[in-house]
Amino acid sequence: MQDFRWNHVAWAFLFFVIAGTVWYGVSSLLGNLGLISDWGSEIRFTQPYQVVIIFIYAVIAAPLAEELLFRGFFITFVGRITRPWIAAVISVVLFSVYHYLGFGLVGGLLMLFWVPLPTILFLWKKSLYPGMIMHAINNLFVYVILGLLASYWL
């Protein structure tokens, strides 16, 4: 696996923008089918410490743990038994099911379209860093920035 490189940050930002576009499109499609998601909109901060807790959990711990488990460990381990792309597809499905359990049907379906992006970054760049950074930026935006906006301006 590659060490950290500064271009990983650029790739992470690019894929974050792509992921946001995909998320918006899939959310719109699901909304037209009558499936609505309020994922992240339930976050309202009433105390400053809550921002710190969400930041530590959603921006640091979750991307680190999920990328290590689903991309780093699973794809690497299962990829030794089968082909890496088969391990990647299984990883995408498992990640989506994991999020379905926490966020319901729409959350699981949204993940099915979002999670291929950090998976592609992992396979292409042969590093966890771009996907971890992308995941962290995504969660920073969804949970912290949108949570702050919802708390103080809505």
Secondary structure, 3 states (H helix, E strand, C coil): CCCCCCHHHHHHHHHHHHHHHHHHHHHHHHHHCCCCCCCCCCCCCCCHHHHHHHHHHHHHHHHHHHHHHHHHHHHHHHHHHCCHHHHHHHHHHHHHHHHHHHHHHHHHHHHHHHCHHHHHHHHHHCCCHHHHHHHHHHHHHHHHHHHHHHHHHC
